[in-house]
Amino acid sequence: MSAKGTVLKRVKQSIKANTRNKNYKSAVKTIIKKVLTENKKDEATKKANEAFSKIDKVASKGIINKRKAANQKSKISKHLDNLK
């Protein structure tokens, strides 16, 4: 069967969405790494607030599951509690 019309459109749309989603996921991973590598509590808290915001935004768009978002936020909070 040959690819015509709407099939080609769906392929283009899925590639575009895949690229967009990959960008969001990468940004979330990067900001989480920044928080987890920070050793100063006040700096880590500032970065954590940015990370929470970014994670919530990505989860609300449906790019990551809400449970995964909760796990990531929990991981960050745990790191903040262990800092002095």
C-alpha positions in Angstrom: 0.0 0.0 0.0 1.4 3.4 -0.9 1.5 6.4 1.4 -0.8 9.2 0.2 -2.6 12.2 1.4 -3.6 12.0 5.1 -1.0 9.2 5.8 1.8 11.6 4.8 0.2 14.4 6.8 0.1 12.2 9.9 3.7 11.2 9.5 4.7 14.9 9.3 2.6 15.7 12.3 4.0 12.9 14.4 7.6 13.8 13.5 6.9 17.4 14.5 5.2 16.4 17.8 8.0 13.9 18.6 10.6 16.6 18.1 8.7 19.1 20.4 8.2 16.4 23.1 11.9 15.4 23.0 12.8 19.1 23.5 10.6 19.4 26.6 11.8 16.1 28.1 15.4 17.1 27.5 14.8 20.5 29.2 13.3 18.8 32.2 16.2 16.3 32.5 18.7 19.2 32.3 17.1 21.3 35.0 16.7 18.3 37.3 20.4 17.5 36.9 21.2 21.2 37.7 19.2 20.9 41.0 20.7 17.6 42.0 24.3 18.7 41.5 23.8 21.9 43.5 25.3 21.7 47.0 24.2 25.1 48.4 20.8 25.0 49.8 19.6 28.5 48.8 20.8 28.1 45.2 19.3 24.6 45.0 16.0 26.0 46.3 15.8 28.6 43.6 16.6 26.0 40.9 14.1 23.6 42.5 11.3 26.1 42.1 12.2 26.5 38.4 12.3 22.7 38.1 8.9 22.2 39.8 7.4 24.8 37.4 8.9 23.2 34.3 7.9 19.7 35.4 4.3 20.8 36.1 4.1 22.5 32.8 5.3 19.4 30.9 3.0 17.1 32.8 0.0 19.4 32.2 0.7 19.2 28.4 0.7 15.4 28.7 4.3 15.0 27.6 5.2 13.1 30.8 2.8 11.1 33.0 1.6 12.9 36.2 3.0 10.1 38.3 6.4 10.5 36.8 6.2 14.2 37.4 5.4 13.5 41.1 8.3 11.1 41.3 10.7 13.7 39.9 9.5 16.4 42.2 9.8 14.0 45.1 13.4 13.2 44.1 14.2 16.9 44.1 12.5 17.5 47.5 14.5 14.6 49.0 17.7 16.2 47.7 16.8 19.6 49.2 16.0 18.0 52.6 19.4 16.3 52.7 21.3 19.6 52.1 22.5 21.7 55.0 
